[in-house]
């Protein structure tokens, strides 16, 4: 731990009114990122009112903030890996870890497939009767604290009305808040397993359905009834299945299938991370060296020879679409290229002297040249509008049009976090760096889904959007390049906030520009959007009923607009 003996003793005199509390909180924040709301509230009181103009923080206060940030950087943040190791050997049985208070700390792939949950999801996301979830939560808390021994519970599954038996077990040797292990009897059929049976044995769709029924313990007569076929037809198909799989009995067939199922649920060595992305096709990151020697990564999905679209993922790294949207992009002949901006994923940061938006635009131009793209459409999320506009300005004729979703307004109101961070950047970049790094650490420790929703303004519309199939998975797996087990883009995020006020080039856009805005977006009031549209010459289309996650929720509309742009 860092030696703090060099910190000036007279903190109150050095940091002004309220400075003593801020200094104490800064060091507490370094040791416990959960103190971020307390620190942010006190810092808000210290910010100069807008009518007085920006005022720099006291130098000694900035020194404390920087020292606290370096201390935060040294505190180990790998407790989550420790608890996830408990699940490493549990493949076929759905299992997850929780403290029973709010969230699921970690889960295995079987639980992801059976219950459609992911690490960081609330307990309310479990597909059980609401009263049963409350009982489960209470049991988890009591078992985790060793107030009671392991317990078995019978829960009702809402989707199919069946009974699921779960066992709640205590965990030894854990750190932090006490958690319990929950094991379930819910039958698991991994998402891609039918395709695996088809590829391995050549089973037809009907034959795969019969195998699925067998794994659920159904007799052939019930399988026939559910499929609307005669028992003799199903027996004939069973003979075909056994011939293709070279098995001689149902029990032998089941042993073979269950072994393959375990293989399907096991994480592949060297494969892209599957965290929260069970519905998504894994994408391998590609990279090349920029003219200045830095590395730039990118992802691709859709039609490899289709019309190119640059998807700029924004500050939170929302690099993936929903699985349905990605499939639709392929069908509609779009080649979606996702450049991973500087400082995110394994893309190297920009040089300090390079303006953030302009530097990212130069990287985009270099990637377009590397891939031989003569014309591109651009989908820009949040703060990446600046990079899109600079790209169109610096490379005339390259950008056919820009669709910008969920605008990050350069003059955001101080009541919302973009305005709060902008004022903090003016007053004390050191305070901003400390808070951003603490926020990222807090998200890793406490579940990034909650953090991402809060950063989007906490709109009820966005929380409802997570119930749409594929939206939660796209949010979590896409943002791995920003905030994941091996990645934290807090430095690049902080830099983008410091330069946000000067991210947009002057004057109107050099390419057709469309603003797609959610009617319930809490961070982009209609009047402010209209003012920015007038300044840049953009059209505005408001999508009613949605907020910041509109590009995931209303993907069909977004896809239609992109197709219109590529057709120009």
C-alpha positions in Angstrom: 0.0 0.0 0.0 1.3 3.5 -0.8 3.1 5.5 1.9 1.0 8.6 2.6 3.5 10.2 4.9 4.2 12.9 2.4 0.6 14.2 2.5 0.5 17.7 4.1 -0.9 17.6 7.6 -2.9 20.8 7.5 -5.5 19.4 5.1 -8.3 21.9 6.0 -6.1 24.9 5.4 -4.8 23.5 2.1 -8.1 22.5 0.6 -10.5 25.2 1.8 -14.1 24.8 3.1 -15.2 21.3 2.9 -11.8 20.2 1.8 -11.0 18.1 4.9 -14.0 15.9 4.3 -13.2 15.6 0.7 -9.6 14.5 1.4 -10.8 11.9 3.9 -13.4 10.6 1.5 -10.9 10.5 -1.4 -8.7 8.0 0.5 -11.7 6.0 1.7 -12.9 5.9 -1.9 -9.6 4.5 -3.0 -10.0 1.6 -0.5 -13.8 1.2 -1.1 -15.2 2.3 -4.4 -18.7 1.9 -2.9 -18.1 5.3 -1.3 -18.4 6.9 -4.7 -21.9 8.3 -4.2 -20.8 10.0 -0.9 -17.7 11.5 -2.6 -19.7 12.7 -5.6 -22.4 14.3 -3.4 -19.8 16.3 -1.4 -17.9 17.2 -4.6 -21.1 18.5 -6.1 -21.3 21.0 -3.2 -17.8 22.2 -3.9 -18.4 22.9 -7.6 -18.7 26.6 -8.4 -22.2 27.6 -9.5 -22.4 28.0 -13.2 -23.2 31.8 -12.9 -19.7 32.3 -11.4 -17.9 30.5 -14.2 -15.3 27.7 -13.8 -12.8 27.8 -11.0 -9.8 25.6 -10.6 -9.5 23.3 -7.6 -6.9 24.1 -5.0 -3.5 22.5 -6.0 -3.2 20.6 -2.7 -6.6 19.1 -3.1 -5.7 17.9 -6.6 -2.5 16.4 -5.1 -4.7 14.4 -2.7 -7.0 13.3 -5.5 -4.1 12.1 -7.6 -2.5 10.2 -4.7 -5.9 8.6 -3.9 -6.3 7.6 -7.5 -2.8 5.9 -7.6 -3.7 4.1 -4.3 -7.0 2.9 -5.9 -5.0 1.6 -8.8 -2.9 -0.6 -6.5 -5.8 -2.2 -4.6 -6.4 -5.7 -5.9 -9.8 -6.1 -7.7 -9.8 -9.8 -8.5 -12.2 -11.1 -5.9 -14.8 -11.8 -8.6 -12.4 -14.2 -10.3 -12.1 -16.0 -7.0 -15.9 -16.6 -6.6 -16.2 -17.5 -10.3 -13.6 -20.2 -9.8 -16.2 -22.0 -7.6 -18.4 -22.5 -10.7 -15.6 -23.6 -13.1 -16.2 -27.3 -12.5 -20.0 -27.1 -12.6 -21.0 -27.6 -16.2 -24.2 -29.5 -16.7 -26.2 -28.3 -13.6 -27.4 -24.7 -13.5 -25.5 -22.9 -10.7 -25.0 -19.3 -9.6 -23.6 -17.3 -6.6 -25.5 -14.5 -4.8 -25.5 -12.7 -1.5 -29.3 -12.8 -1.7 -29.6 -9.0 -1.4 -29.9 -7.7 -4.9 -27.8 -9.3 -7.6 -26.3 -12.5 -9.0 -22.6 -12.3 -8.5 -21.6 -15.0 -11.0 -23.2 -17.9 -12.9 -22.2 -20.8 -15.1 -23.2 -21.3 -18.7 -25.8 -23.8 -17.7 -27.6 -21.2 -15.6 -27.3 -18.7 -18.4 -29.0 -21.1 -20.8 -31.6 -22.5 -18.4 -32.6 -19.2 -16.6 -31.5 -16.6 -19.1 -29.5 -14.7 -16.5 -26.0 -13.3 -16.4 -23.5 -12.0 -13.9 -24.8 -8.7 -12.4 -28.4 -9.4 -13.2 -30.9 -8.8 -10.4 -32.4 -11.7 -8.6 -35.8 -10.5 -10.0 -34.5 -11.6 -13.4 -34.9 -15.3 -12.4 -37.8 -16.9 -14.2 -39.6 -17.9 -11.0 -42.8 -16.7 -9.3 -42.2 -13.4 -7.5 -43.1 -14.8 -4.1 -40.7 -17.7 -4.7 -37.9 -15.3 -5.6 -38.5 -13.5 -2.3 -38.2 -16.8 -0.4 -35.1 -17.7 -2.3 -33.5 -14.4 -1.5 -34.2 -14.8 2.2 -32.8 -18.3 2.2 -29.7 -17.3 0.4 -29.0 -14.6 3.0 -29.5 -16.9 5.9 -27.4 -19.7 4.4 -24.6 -17.3 3.3 -24.4 -16.0 6.9 -24.4 -19.6 8.3 -27.6 -18.8 10.2 -29.0 -22.1 8.8 -27.5 -25.1 7.0 -28.0 -25.9 3.4 -31.6 -25.7 2.3 -33.7 -27.2 -0.6 -36.5 -25.1 -2.1 -39.3 -25.9 -4.6 -39.8 -23.0 -7.0 -42.4 -22.5 -9.8 -41.0 -21.7 -13.2 -43.1 -18.9 -14.7 -42.4 -19.7 -18.4 -43.6 -23.3 -18.4 -45.3 -23.8 -15.0 -43.0 -26.6 -13.9 -41.4 -27.1 -10.5 -37.7 -26.5 -10.1 -35.9 -27.8 -7.1 -32.9 -25.7 -6.0 -30.3 -26.3 -3.2 -28.8 -23.4 -1.5 -25.3 -24.2 -0.1 -22.8 -22.1 2.0 -19.4 -21.3 0.7 -16.1 -21.7 2.6 -13.1 -19.3 2.4 -14.8 -16.4 0.6 -14.0 -12.7 0.9 -16.2 -9.7 1.0 -20.0 -10.0 1.5 -21.0 -13.6 2.3 -22.5 -15.5 -0.6 -24.2 -18.8 -1.2 -24.1 -21.3 -4.0 -27.5 -22.1 -5.7 -27.7 -25.4 -7.6 -30.9 -26.2 -9.6 -32.5 -29.2 -11.3 -33.8 -27.3 -14.2 -33.1 -29.3 -17.4 -30.6 -27.5 -19.6 -30.6 -27.4 -23.4 -27.7 -25.1 -24.5 -28.7 -22.6 -27.2 -26.4 -24.0 -30.0 -26.8 -27.6 -29.1 -29.3 -28.5 -31.8 -26.8 -27.2 -34.4 -24.1 -29.3 -32.8 -26.2 -32.4 -33.1 -26.9 -31.5 -36.7 -23.2 -30.9 -37.6 -22.0 -34.0 -35.7 -24.6 -36.6 -36.6 -26.6 -35.1 -39.4 -29.8 -35.1 -37.3 -32.8 -33.3 -38.8 -34.8 -30.7 -37.0 -37.5 -33.2 -36.1 -34.9 -35.7 -34.8 -33.3 -33.0 -32.7 -36.7 -32.2 -31.1 -37.1 -35.9 -30.2 -33.6 -36.0 -28.6 -34.6 -32.8 -26.7 -37.7 -34.5 -25.4 -35.6 -37.5 -24.3 -33.3 -35.3 -22.3 -36.3 -33.9 -20.5 -37.3 -37.4 -19.4 -40.4 -37.6 -21.6 -41.6 -41.0 -22.9 -41.9 -41.5 -26.7 -45.7 -41.4 -26.4 -45.7 -37.9 -24.8 -43.1 -36.7 -27.3 -45.4 -37.9 -30.1 -48.4 -36.1 -28.6 -46.5 -32.9 -28.2 -45.2 -33.0 -31.8 -48.6 -34.0 -33.2 -47.3 -37.2 -34.6 -48.1 -40.9 -34.2 -46.0 -43.0 -31.8 -45.0 -45.2 -34.8 -43.7 -42.2 -36.6 -41.6 -41.2 -33.6 -40.3 -44.7 -33.2 -39.3 -44.7 -36.9 -37.4 -41.4 -36.3 -35.8 -42.9 -33.2 -34.4 -45.8 -35.3 -33.0 -43.2 -37.7 -31.4 -41.3 -34.8 -29.8 -44.4 -33.3 -28.5 -45.4 -36.8 -26.9 -41.9 -37.3 -25.4 -41.9 -33.8 -24.4 -45.6 -33.9 -26.2 -46.3 -30.6 -28.3 -49.3 -29.8 -30.7 -48.1 -27.0 -32.2 -45.0 -25.6 -30.0 -45.2 -22.5 -26.9 -45.4 -24.7 -28.2 -42.5 -26.8 -28.8 -40.4 -23.7 -25.3 -41.1 -22.3 -23.8 -39.9 -25.6 -26.0 -36.8 -25.8 -25.4 -35.8 -22.2 -21.6 -36.1 -22.8 -21.9 -33.9 -25.8 -24.0 -31.4 -23.8 -21.3 -31.1 -21.2 -18.8 -30.4 -24.0 -21.2 -27.7 -25.4 -21.4 -26.1 -21.9 -17.7 -26.1 -21.3 -15.9 -22.8 -22.2 -13.6 -23.3 -25.2 -9.9 -22.6 -24.5 -8.7 -19.5 -26.3 -12.2 -18.6 -27.4 -13.6 -15.1 -27.1 -15.1 -14.4 -23.6 -18.7 -15.7 -23.3 -19.6 -13.7 -20.3 -23.3 -12.6 -20.7 -23.1 -13.5 -24.4 -24.6 -16.9 -24.7 -27.0 -15.9 -27.5 -24.3 -14.2 -29.5 -22.0 -15.7 -32.1 -18.4 -15.3 -30.8 -16.4 -12.8 -32.8 -12.6 -12.8 -32.9 -11.0 -9.4 -32.7 -8.8 -8.4 -35.6 -6.1 -5.8 -35.5 -3.5 -3.8 -37.5 -0.8 -1.3 -36.9 -1.7 2.4 -37.5 0.8 4.7 -39.3 2.1 5.9 -35.9 2.8 2.3 -34.8 -0.2 2.0 -32.5 -2.5 -1.0 -32.6 -6.2 -0.7 -33.5 -8.6 -3.6 -33.1 -11.9 -4.1 -34.8 -14.8 -6.6 -34.9 -17.0 -7.6 -37.8 -20.4 -9.2 -38.2 -23.1 -9.3 -40.9 -22.4 -9.9 -44.6 -18.7 -10.0 -45.3 -19.2 -8.6 -48.8 -22.1 -6.3 -48.0 -22.3 -2.5 -47.8 -19.9 -1.3 -45.1 -21.2 0.3 -41.9 -18.9 1.7 -39.3 -20.5 1.1 -35.9 -18.9 3.5 -33.4 -19.6 2.0 -30.0 -19.5 5.1 -27.8 -18.0 5.6 -24.3 -19.5 2.4 -22.8 -18.2 0.2 -25.6 -21.6 -1.1 -26.8 -19.9 -3.1 -29.6 -22.6 -5.7 -30.2 -26.2 -5.6 -31.5 -28.9 -8.0 -30.4 -28.5 -11.5 -32.0 -31.7 -10.8 -34.1 -30.3 -7.5 -35.3 -26.9 -9.1 -36.2 -28.7 -11.8 -38.2 -30.8 -9.2 -39.9 -27.7 -7.2 -40.9 -26.4 -10.3 -42.7 -29.7 -10.8 -44.5 -29.9 -7.2 -45.5 -26.4 -7.3 -46.9 -24.7 -5.0 -44.4 -21.1 -5.5 -43.4 -20.9 -4.1 -39.9 -17.4 -3.1 -38.8 -16.8 -2.1 -35.2 -13.6 -0.1 -34.7 -12.5 -0.4 -31.0 -11.6 3.1 -30.1 -8.2 4.1 -28.7 -7.8 3.0 -25.1 -10.6 0.4 -25.3 -10.1 -3.4 -25.6 -6.5 -3.8 -26.7 -6.4 -0.8 -29.0 -3.5 1.5 -27.9 -4.3 4.9 -26.4 -3.9 8.1 -28.4 -0.8 10.2 -27.9 -1.4 12.8 -25.2 -1.0 15.7 -27.6 -3.7 14.4 -30.0 -7.3 15.7 -29.6 -9.5 12.7 -28.7 -12.3 13.0 -31.2 -10.0 14.1 -34.1 -7.5 11.3 -33.2 -10.2 8.7 -33.2 -11.4 10.0 -36.6 -7.9 9.6 -38.0 -7.9 6.0 -36.7 -11.2 5.4 -38.5 -9.8 6.8 -41.7 -6.7 4.6 -41.4 -9.0 1.5 -40.9 -11.1 2.4 -43.9 -7.9 2.6 -46.0 -6.6 -0.7 -44.5 -9.9 -2.5 -45.4 -10.1 -0.8 -48.8 -13.5 0.8 -48.1 -14.3 3.5 -50.7 -17.6 4.6 -49.0 -19.1 3.9 -45.6 -22.2 4.6 -43.6 -21.7 5.5 -39.9 -23.7 4.5 -36.9 -22.4 6.7 -33.9 -23.5 6.1 -30.3 -23.3 8.8 -27.7 -20.0 10.8 -27.6 -18.7 9.2 -30.9 -20.7 11.7 -32.9 -17.6 14.0 -32.8 -15.4 11.3 -34.3 -17.9 10.7 -37.0 -18.2 14.4 -37.9 -14.4 14.8 -37.9 -14.1 11.8 -40.2 -16.6 13.2 -42.7 -14.7 16.5 -42.6 -11.2 15.1 -43.0 -12.1 12.5 -45.7 -14.5 14.1 -48.2 -16.5 11.5 -50.1 -15.9 8.6 -47.7 -18.9 9.0 -45.4 -22.3 8.6 -47.2 -24.2 9.5 -44.1 -24.3 9.4 -40.3 -27.0 8.0 -38.0 -26.4 9.2 -34.4 -28.2 7.5 -31.6 -28.6 8.7 -28.0 -26.7 11.9 -28.3 -24.1 13.0 -25.8 -24.8 16.7 -25.8 -21.7 19.0 -25.5 -23.5 21.4 -23.2 -25.3 19.0 -20.9 -27.2 20.3 -17.9 -25.3 20.0 -14.6 -28.2 18.0 -13.2 -27.2 15.0 -15.3 -24.0 13.2 -15.1 -22.5 14.4 -18.4 -22.9 18.0 -17.2 -21.6 17.1 -13.7 -18.5 15.4 -15.3 -18.0 18.4 -17.6 -17.9 20.8 -14.7 -15.6 18.5 -12.8 -13.2 18.4 -15.8 -13.1 22.2 -15.8 -12.6 22.5 -12.1 -10.3 19.5 -11.3 -9.3 16.8 -13.9 -7.7 14.9 -10.9 -11.1 14.7 -9.2 -12.6 13.4 -12.5 -9.9 10.8 -12.9 -10.4 9.5 -9.4 -14.2 9.3 -9.7 -14.1 7.6 -13.1 -11.6 5.0 -12.0 -13.6 4.4 -8.8 -16.8 4.0 -10.8 -15.2 1.4 -13.1 -13.9 -0.5 -10.0 -17.3 -0.3 -8.4 -18.9 -1.7 -11.5 -16.6 -4.6 -11.6 -17.2 -5.4 -7.9 -20.9 -4.8 -7.9 -22.3 -5.8 -11.3 -21.9 -3.6 -14.4 -25.5 -3.9 -15.5 -26.7 -1.7 -12.7 -23.8 0.7 -13.4 -24.5 0.9 -17.1 -28.2 1.6 -16.6 -27.3 4.4 -14.1 -24.8 5.9 -16.6 -27.6 5.9 -19.1 -29.7 8.1 -16.8 -31.6 5.3 -15.0 -34.6 5.6 -17.3 -37.5 3.2 -16.7 -37.7 2.7 -20.4 -34.2 1.3 -20.5 -34.9 -1.1 -17.6 -37.9 -2.4 -19.5 -35.8 -2.7 -22.7 -33.7 -5.3 -20.9 -36.7 -7.7 -20.9 -36.5 -7.8 -24.7 -34.7 -11.0 -25.9 -31.1 -10.3 -26.6 -30.9 -6.7 -25.2 -29.3 -7.5 -21.8 -26.8 -9.9 -23.5 -25.9 -7.3 -26.1 -25.4 -4.6 -23.4 -23.2 -6.8 -21.3 -21.1 -8.7 -23.8 -20.6 -5.7 -26.0 -19.3 -3.6 -23.2 -16.6 -6.1 -22.4 -14.2 -3.9 -24.4 -14.9 -1.1 -22.0 -15.3 -2.9 -18.7 -14.5 -6.6 -18.4 -12.5 -9.2 -16.6 -9.3 -8.2 -18.5 -10.2 -4.6 -19.6 -10.9 -1.3 -17.9 -11.1 1.7 -20.3 -11.4 4.2 -17.4 -8.4 6.3 -18.7 -9.8 6.7 -22.2 -13.3 7.3 -20.8 -11.9 10.1 -18.5 -10.1 11.7 -21.4 -13.2 11.7 -23.6 -15.1 13.5 -20.8 -12.3 16.1 -20.4 -12.4 16.9 -24.1 -16.2 16.5 -24.6 -16.9 20.2 -24.8 -14.6 20.5 -27.9 -15.3 17.2 -29.6 -17.6 18.5 -32.3 -16.1 20.4 -35.3 -17.4 23.8 -36.1 -20.2 24.4 -38.6 -22.6 22.1 -40.3 -21.9 18.4 -41.0 -20.2 17.5 -44.2 -22.4 14.4 -44.7 -26.1 13.8 -44.3 -26.8 13.6 -40.6 -29.7 12.0 -38.7 -30.3 12.2 -35.0 -32.3 9.2 -33.6 -33.4 10.2 -30.2 -35.5 8.3 -27.6 -38.6 10.2 -26.6 -37.8 9.3 -22.9 -34.1 10.0 -23.0 -33.3 11.7 -19.7 -29.9 13.0 -20.8 -31.0 14.8 -24.0 -33.9 17.2 -23.7 -35.8 17.9 -27.0 -34.9 21.6 -27.0 -31.2 20.9 -26.6 -31.3 18.2 -29.4 -33.1 20.7 -31.7 -30.4 23.3 -31.0 -27.6 20.9 -31.9 -29.5 19.8 -35.0 -29.8 23.4 -36.1 -26.1 24.0 -35.6 -25.0 20.8 -37.5 -27.8 20.7 -40.2 -29.1 17.4 -38.9 -32.6 15.9 -39.2 -34.2 14.6 -36.0 -36.3 11.5 -35.6 -37.8 10.9 -32.2 -38.6 7.3 -31.3 -41.4 7.3 -28.7 -41.3 5.1 -25.7 -37.6 4.4 -25.5 -34.5 6.1 -24.0 -30.7 5.6 -24.3 -30.8 2.0 -25.4 -32.9 2.8 -28.4 -30.4 1.3 -30.9 -30.9 -2.1 -29.1 -34.6 -1.8 -28.5 -35.6 -0.3 -31.9 -33.0 -2.0 -34.0 -35.3 -2.5 -36.9 -35.8 1.2 -37.3 -32.1 1.8 -36.9 -31.3 -0.9 -39.5 -33.8 0.7 -41.9 -32.2 4.1 -41.7 -28.7 2.5 -42.2 -30.0 0.7 -45.3 -31.3 4.0 -46.6 -27.9 5.6 -46.1 -26.0 2.8 -47.8 -28.3 3.0 -50.8 -27.2 6.6 -51.6 
